């Protein structure tokens, strides 16, 4: 019953989202890792993330809800805000604000190479006892292989600043892979944050081009550590 309710919730959310329309395209992330793309000037990117470990809360199940908004401010820069909430057995989970910025330092379409970097602040806004405010800085480089179905590879590194001692590793690698499939509208996507911390996941899945302005991603995240540290990951993003 719990599994059915969760699936129905996902379907309801994306039925509403698919009714939205827009006028430009962007991809701010793969699944978890930041992409080298930035939102164009005067455009807005909206996204809704849903994560779920399909067990009852008493058996370790959880759901995560993360709406995101990103605005392109020009000269290869975007600014955004994520709002994250996790629903678990434990009550009074904090709502976390995640203001962020990304800048594209280099883009050579002919060579298929792009370099970007940015930062994210993780700021608990409610139930702050036992939580900490900290930041992430990262840099990523991507290489687009030429060809109709040429893949794009992304690599980089991240570091965490101000993390409470004992919260896991404070730096690591970023890896991503995107492979267009024969249909042209579906791609295999996988990404990975190394490290044993809240970011340490590998997520393989698929990206579906819903329209010229929107994408639907569905994958499965598996943690680098911990039993039952895995979840369905679905998100819908649209640029207008």
C-alpha positions as CSV (number, residue, x, y, z in Angstrom):
1,X,0.0,0.0,0.0
2,X,2.8,2.4,0.9
3,X,4.5,1.6,-2.4
4,X,1.3,2.2,-4.4
5,X,0.7,5.6,-2.7
6,X,4.2,6.7,-3.5
7,X,3.9,5.7,-7.1
8,X,0.5,7.5,-7.4
9,X,2.1,10.6,-5.9
10,X,4.9,10.6,-8.5
11,X,2.3,10.2,-11.3
12,X,0.2,13.0,-10.0
13,X,3.1,15.4,-9.7
14,X,4.4,14.8,-13.2
15,X,0.9,14.9,-14.8
16,X,0.7,18.4,-13.6
17,X,4.2,19.3,-14.6
18,X,3.8,18.0,-18.1
19,X,1.0,20.4,-18.7
20,X,3.4,23.3,-18.4
21,X,5.0,24.8,-21.6
22,X,8.0,27.0,-22.2
23,X,10.3,28.6,-24.9
24,X,14.0,27.7,-24.3
25,X,16.2,24.7,-23.3
26,X,18.7,24.2,-20.5
27,X,20.1,21.4,-18.3
28,X,21.5,22.6,-15.0
29,X,22.4,19.2,-13.6
30,X,22.6,15.5,-14.7
31,X,21.0,13.7,-11.8
32,X,23.0,14.8,-8.8
33,X,26.1,16.4,-10.2
34,X,26.2,19.9,-11.7
35,X,26.5,20.0,-15.5
36,X,28.7,22.5,-17.3
37,X,25.6,24.1,-18.9
38,X,24.2,27.4,-17.6
39,X,20.8,28.9,-18.1
40,X,20.8,31.6,-20.8
41,X,20.4,35.2,-20.0
42,X,16.8,36.3,-19.2
43,X,15.6,32.7,-19.0
44,X,14.3,30.7,-16.0
45,X,14.7,27.0,-15.3
46,X,12.3,25.3,-13.0
47,X,12.7,21.7,-11.7
48,X,11.0,19.4,-9.3
49,X,12.9,16.5,-7.8
50,X,11.3,13.5,-6.1
51,X,13.2,10.7,-4.3
52,X,11.8,7.7,-2.5
53,X,13.1,4.6,-0.8
54,X,10.0,2.4,-1.2
55,X,9.6,1.0,2.3
56,X,7.5,2.1,5.2
57,X,9.0,4.8,7.3
58,X,9.3,2.3,10.2
59,X,11.5,0.1,8.0
60,X,13.8,2.9,6.9
61,X,11.8,4.3,4.0
62,X,11.9,8.0,3.1
63,X,10.8,10.6,0.5
64,X,12.6,13.7,-0.6
65,X,11.1,16.8,-2.3
66,X,13.3,19.4,-3.9
67,X,11.8,22.2,-6.0
68,X,14.5,24.3,-7.8
69,X,14.6,27.6,-9.6
70,X,17.5,29.0,-11.6
71,X,17.8,32.3,-13.5
72,X,20.3,33.2,-16.2
73,X,21.8,36.6,-15.5
74,X,24.1,36.8,-18.5
75,X,27.9,36.5,-19.2
76,X,27.8,32.8,-18.6
77,X,26.4,33.0,-15.1
78,X,23.3,31.6,-13.4
79,X,21.9,32.0,-9.9
80,X,19.3,29.7,-8.2
81,X,17.6,28.4,-5.1
82,X,16.7,24.9,-4.1
83,X,14.4,24.0,-1.2
84,X,14.9,20.5,0.2
85,X,12.7,18.5,2.6
86,X,13.0,14.9,3.6
87,X,10.0,13.0,5.0
88,X,11.1,10.2,7.3
89,X,10.0,8.4,10.5
90,X,11.8,10.9,12.6
91,X,9.7,14.1,13.1
92,X,10.7,17.7,12.7
93,X,13.0,17.2,9.7
94,X,14.6,20.6,8.7
95,X,13.6,22.4,5.5
96,X,16.9,23.3,3.9
97,X,17.5,26.3,1.6
98,X,20.2,25.9,-1.0
99,X,21.1,29.2,-2.7
100,X,23.6,28.5,-5.5
101,X,25.6,30.1,-8.3
102,X,27.4,28.7,-11.4
103,X,29.7,30.4,-13.9
104,X,30.8,29.0,-17.3
105,X,34.4,29.9,-17.6
106,X,35.1,28.4,-21.0
107,X,33.0,27.1,-23.9
108,X,34.4,25.9,-27.3
109,X,31.6,24.4,-29.4
110,X,34.1,23.3,-32.1
111,X,36.2,21.3,-29.7
112,X,33.2,20.2,-27.6
113,X,34.9,21.4,-24.4
114,X,33.2,23.4,-21.6
115,X,34.5,24.4,-18.1
116,X,32.2,25.6,-15.3
117,X,32.4,26.1,-11.6
118,X,30.2,27.2,-8.8
119,X,29.1,27.0,-5.2
120,X,26.1,26.0,-3.1
121,X,25.2,27.0,0.4
122,X,23.3,24.5,2.5
123,X,21.2,26.5,5.0
124,X,18.7,24.7,7.4
125,X,15.8,27.1,7.8
126,X,13.6,25.1,10.3
127,X,14.4,22.7,13.1
128,X,18.0,23.7,13.1
129,X,19.1,21.8,16.2
130,X,21.7,19.2,15.4
131,X,22.1,20.5,11.8
132,X,24.9,22.7,10.3
133,X,25.3,25.4,7.7
134,X,28.0,24.6,5.2
135,X,29.0,25.2,1.6
136,X,30.2,23.3,-1.5
137,X,32.6,24.6,-4.1
138,X,33.0,22.6,-7.3
139,X,34.5,22.7,-10.8
140,X,33.5,20.5,-13.8
141,X,34.8,20.0,-17.3
142,X,32.8,18.3,-20.1
143,X,33.8,16.9,-23.4
144,X,31.1,16.4,-26.1
145,X,32.2,13.7,-28.6
146,X,31.2,14.5,-32.1
147,X,28.7,12.4,-34.0
148,X,24.9,11.9,-34.0
149,X,25.0,9.8,-31.0
150,X,28.3,11.0,-29.5
151,X,28.4,10.9,-25.7
152,X,29.2,13.7,-23.4
153,X,31.6,13.0,-20.5
154,X,31.9,15.2,-17.4
155,X,34.6,15.2,-14.7
156,X,35.5,17.4,-11.9
157,X,36.0,17.8,-8.1
158,X,34.2,19.3,-5.1
159,X,35.0,20.4,-1.6
160,X,32.9,21.0,1.4
161,X,33.5,24.1,3.6
162,X,32.3,24.4,7.2
163,X,31.1,20.8,7.5
164,X,30.8,19.6,11.1
165,X,33.5,17.1,12.1
166,X,32.4,13.5,11.7
167,X,29.9,14.2,8.9
168,X,32.0,12.3,6.3
169,X,34.6,13.1,3.7
170,X,35.0,16.7,2.8
171,X,36.1,16.5,-0.8
172,X,35.9,14.1,-3.8
173,X,35.5,13.5,-7.5
174,X,32.6,14.3,-9.8
175,X,31.9,12.0,-12.8
176,X,29.1,12.0,-15.4
177,X,28.2,10.3,-18.6
178,X,25.4,11.0,-21.1
179,X,24.8,8.7,-24.1
180,X,22.1,9.5,-26.6
181,X,20.2,6.4,-27.8
182,X,18.9,5.6,-31.2
183,X,15.5,7.3,-30.8
184,X,17.2,10.7,-30.4
185,X,14.8,11.6,-27.6
186,X,16.1,9.2,-24.9
187,X,19.6,9.2,-23.4
188,X,21.3,6.9,-20.9
189,X,22.7,9.1,-18.1
190,X,24.9,8.2,-15.1
191,X,26.6,10.4,-12.5
192,X,28.6,9.9,-9.4
193,X,29.8,11.9,-6.4
194,X,32.7,10.1,-4.7
195,X,33.1,10.2,-0.9
196,X,31.3,8.8,2.1
197,X,28.9,11.7,2.9
198,X,25.4,12.9,2.1
199,X,26.4,13.5,-1.5
200,X,28.1,10.1,-2.1
201,X,25.8,8.4,-4.6
202,X,26.0,6.8,-8.0
203,X,22.9,7.2,-10.1
204,X,22.2,5.5,-13.5
205,X,19.0,6.2,-15.4
206,X,17.4,7.7,-18.5
207,X,16.7,11.2,-19.7
208,X,13.7,11.8,-21.9
209,X,13.2,14.9,-24.1
210,X,9.6,15.8,-23.5
211,X,9.6,18.9,-25.7
212,X,12.1,21.5,-26.9
213,X,11.9,23.1,-23.5
214,X,11.7,20.2,-21.1
215,X,13.3,17.0,-19.9
216,X,12.2,14.1,-17.7
217,X,14.8,12.1,-15.8
218,X,14.3,8.8,-14.0
219,X,17.0,6.8,-12.3
220,X,18.0,4.9,-9.2
221,X,20.5,6.3,-6.7
222,X,22.7,4.0,-4.7
223,X,24.8,5.3,-1.8
224,X,28.5,4.8,-1.5
225,X,27.9,3.6,2.1
226,X,25.2,2.4,4.4
227,X,22.5,-0.3,4.1
228,X,19.3,0.7,2.4
229,X,20.9,4.0,1.3
230,X,19.2,4.0,-2.1
231,X,16.2,5.6,-3.7
232,X,14.2,6.1,-6.9
233,X,15.1,9.5,-8.3
234,X,12.7,11.3,-10.7
235,X,12.8,14.9,-11.8
236,X,11.2,17.1,-14.4
237,X,12.9,20.4,-15.6
238,X,11.6,23.1,-17.9
239,X,13.1,26.3,-19.2
240,X,11.2,29.4,-20.3
